[in-house]
Amino acid sequence: MKQTSKRLVRKLIALMGLAISLGACTLRSVREAPIVDKSRPPASAASGPTVKPSGTAGTAAPAGVERSASDGTYVVQRGDTLYSIALAFGQDYRDLARWNQLDDPSRITVGQRLRVVPPSAEAAGVVVGVVKVAPTAPAEERPLDPVPAAGAATSAGPAAETSAKPALPPAGPAVAEPVLLWQWPAAGKVIESFGDGRKGIGIAGNEGDPVVAASDGEVVYAGNGLRGYGNLVILKHSDDFISAYAHNRAILVKQGQTVKRGQKIAELGKTDTTVPKLHFEIRQRGKPVDPLRYLPPR
């Protein structure tokens, strides 16, 4: 009797263990099973393909835009400013703003396509406009007026005097534009002259020598995004003048910073060149000019 009771107890325990195992498996399968609502179409089919936003700061340029950058347009890259783009293409930043209808030249975005050459009509020197021409009146036949005798008064004389416009008041003194004071940006001697394809001058020096601002201005570019210039600083001095300082070992200023004439802005180096030197440019309305015309004589 006791043995029969023990057997029954063992069977009950075994059955209870099996029930617990099946319950756990059923619970696990219910928790892990995905719930699919077949009454709605998939999200991709309902909303269409996902389109990544383009042309915003900090994002990559849209795919493929570089392939069409040789048609007179340039695709803005990370770190570009309108001043650096104008410097690279030898244009005035105000012309770029006008050609691309930019209300605020300081706001350009990565991936934006900018025209960097004049429109065809402007490049050819043609001013496009609408000219209204009055209809031509029919010719009128009449005899020639007799030539007045010598000393006789003509009707045109008094009329001309009475209809003459009053003389304009003398113009006031012309308002002179602020004069920029320039100084040498580095202490070395000139080893490369302006011209013959060079847009500035080369000044010799040792790596680490100070590079200073040639005149008061604002930093409008500080980086190494322009091929051939290495670590580059561009200063805006007025609406007409900018200066550029290339091949630096280190840049000590940031974009938007205001600097004074003689303030150290970089350390001389040899980035994107073979020997230590400072490549220095002055540009007037986007066009390179000989810096020696502005720097004081040594």
SVG drawing of the C-alpha trace seen along z (x, -y; Angstrom):
<svg xmlns="http://www.w3.org/2000/svg" viewBox="-8 -143 73 145">
<polyline fill="none" stroke="black" stroke-width="0.4" points="0.0,0.0 2.8,-2.3 4.6,-1.5 1.5,-2.2 1.1,-5.6 4.7,-6.5 4.2,-5.6 1.2,-7.8 3.0,-10.7 5.9,-10.3 3.6,-10.3 1.8,-13.5 5.1,-15.3 6.2,-14.3 2.9,-15.5 3.2,-18.8 6.7,-19.3 5.6,-18.6 2.7,-21.1 5.0,-23.8 7.5,-23.2 4.7,-23.4 3.3,-26.6 6.7,-28.3 7.2,-27.4 3.7,-28.6 4.4,-31.9 7.7,-32.4 6.2,-31.7 3.5,-34.2 5.9,-36.9 8.3,-36.4 5.7,-36.1 5.5,-39.3 2.2,-40.9 1.4,-41.7 -1.5,-43.9 -2.4,-42.8 -5.3,-45.3 -2.8,-48.1 -0.3,-48.2 3.5,-48.3 4.8,-51.8 7.0,-51.9 4.1,-51.3 1.9,-53.8 4.3,-56.7 6.5,-56.1 10.3,-56.1 12.2,-58.0 14.0,-61.1 16.9,-62.4 16.9,-66.2 19.7,-68.0 21.3,-71.4 21.4,-71.7 24.6,-72.6 26.5,-69.6 25.1,-67.1 26.8,-65.6 26.2,-67.0 23.4,-65.3 24.7,-62.3 25.9,-63.1 26.0,-66.9 29.8,-66.9 29.5,-65.4 27.8,-68.5 30.0,-71.1 31.9,-71.9 29.1,-73.8 29.9,-77.1 28.5,-76.2 30.1,-75.0 28.6,-72.8 29.2,-74.2 31.3,-71.9 31.6,-71.8 33.6,-74.8 33.1,-77.0 32.2,-80.6 31.2,-82.9 34.5,-84.8 36.6,-81.6 34.6,-80.5 35.1,-83.9 38.8,-83.8 39.1,-80.3 37.4,-81.4 38.8,-84.9 35.4,-86.6 34.0,-89.4 31.8,-87.9 29.1,-90.5 29.0,-89.3 28.4,-85.7 25.7,-87.0 24.0,-88.8 24.3,-86.0 22.8,-83.5 20.2,-86.0 21.6,-85.6 20.0,-88.1 22.4,-87.3 25.9,-86.4 26.8,-84.9 24.2,-82.1 25.1,-79.3 24.5,-75.6 26.3,-72.4 25.2,-70.9 24.0,-74.3 24.9,-74.9 26.3,-78.4 27.1,-80.0 30.8,-81.1 31.1,-82.5 29.1,-85.5 25.9,-84.8 26.4,-84.7 25.0,-88.1 27.1,-89.7 30.2,-87.9 29.8,-89.3 29.3,-92.8 25.7,-93.0 23.0,-94.7 19.7,-93.0 16.7,-95.2 13.5,-96.4 13.6,-99.6 10.4,-101.2 10.6,-103.0 8.1,-105.6 6.4,-105.1 8.1,-107.0 6.2,-110.1 5.7,-110.5 8.2,-112.8 6.9,-116.3 7.9,-118.3 8.6,-122.0 10.9,-124.6 14.2,-125.3 14.3,-128.3 16.1,-131.3 19.5,-132.0 19.3,-135.0 21.3,-138.1 24.4,-138.8 23.7,-140.5 20.0,-139.7 18.4,-138.3 17.2,-134.8 14.1,-133.4 16.1,-130.7 18.3,-133.2 15.8,-134.6 13.9,-131.3 17.1,-129.5 17.9,-131.9 14.5,-131.8 14.2,-128.1 17.7,-127.4 17.8,-125.4 19.1,-127.2 22.6,-126.4 23.0,-123.6 24.5,-124.5 28.2,-123.6 28.7,-120.1 29.8,-119.6 33.1,-118.1 33.4,-114.4 33.2,-112.0 36.5,-110.1 36.4,-106.4 38.3,-105.2 42.0,-104.7 43.4,-101.3 46.7,-101.2 48.8,-98.3 51.9,-96.6 54.0,-93.6 52.4,-90.3 55.7,-88.6 59.3,-89.7 61.1,-87.6 62.2,-88.8 60.1,-88.5 61.0,-85.4 58.1,-85.4 56.8,-88.4 53.2,-89.2 52.4,-88.4 53.2,-85.6 50.3,-83.6 50.9,-84.3 48.1,-86.1 50.2,-87.3 53.7,-87.4 55.8,-84.8 57.6,-85.8 60.4,-83.6 60.6,-82.5 61.0,-79.6 58.3,-77.3 56.6,-78.9 57.5,-82.5 54.6,-84.9 52.1,-85.8 50.2,-89.0 47.2,-90.8 48.3,-93.3 45.4,-95.6 42.3,-95.8 39.6,-93.4 37.3,-90.4 38.2,-86.8 35.9,-85.5 37.7,-82.2 40.0,-80.0 40.6,-76.5 42.3,-74.3 39.5,-73.7 41.0,-75.5 43.4,-73.3 46.9,-74.8 46.6,-77.2 47.1,-74.8 46.0,-76.3 44.5,-79.6 43.2,-82.7 41.1,-85.3 40.5,-88.8 37.8,-91.2 39.1,-94.8 36.3,-96.8 33.7,-96.3 36.4,-96.4 39.5,-94.7 40.3,-91.3 43.7,-89.7 44.7,-86.1 47.5,-84.3 48.3,-80.8 50.6,-77.8 50.4,-78.4 51.6,-75.7 48.9,-76.7 45.9,-79.0 45.3,-81.1 42.0,-82.8 38.5,-81.8 35.9,-82.8 33.9,-85.8 36.7,-87.2 37.8,-90.8 41.5,-91.4 43.8,-94.5 46.7,-95.4 49.8,-93.6 47.9,-91.0 49.3,-87.5 46.8,-85.3 48.9,-82.3 52.3,-80.6 54.3,-80.4 54.5,-76.9 54.7,-74.9 51.3,-73.2 50.5,-72.6 54.0,-73.7 57.6,-72.5 59.4,-75.1 58.3,-77.3 56.8,-80.6 53.8,-82.8 51.8,-83.3 50.1,-86.7 47.4,-88.2 45.4,-91.4 42.3,-91.5 40.2,-94.5 36.6,-93.6 37.7,-90.0 40.6,-90.8 44.2,-90.1 46.4,-93.3 50.1,-93.6 50.5,-93.8 53.7,-95.8 51.5,-98.8 50.0,-98.8 52.7,-97.6 55.1,-100.2 58.6,-100.2 61.3,-98.4"/>
</svg>
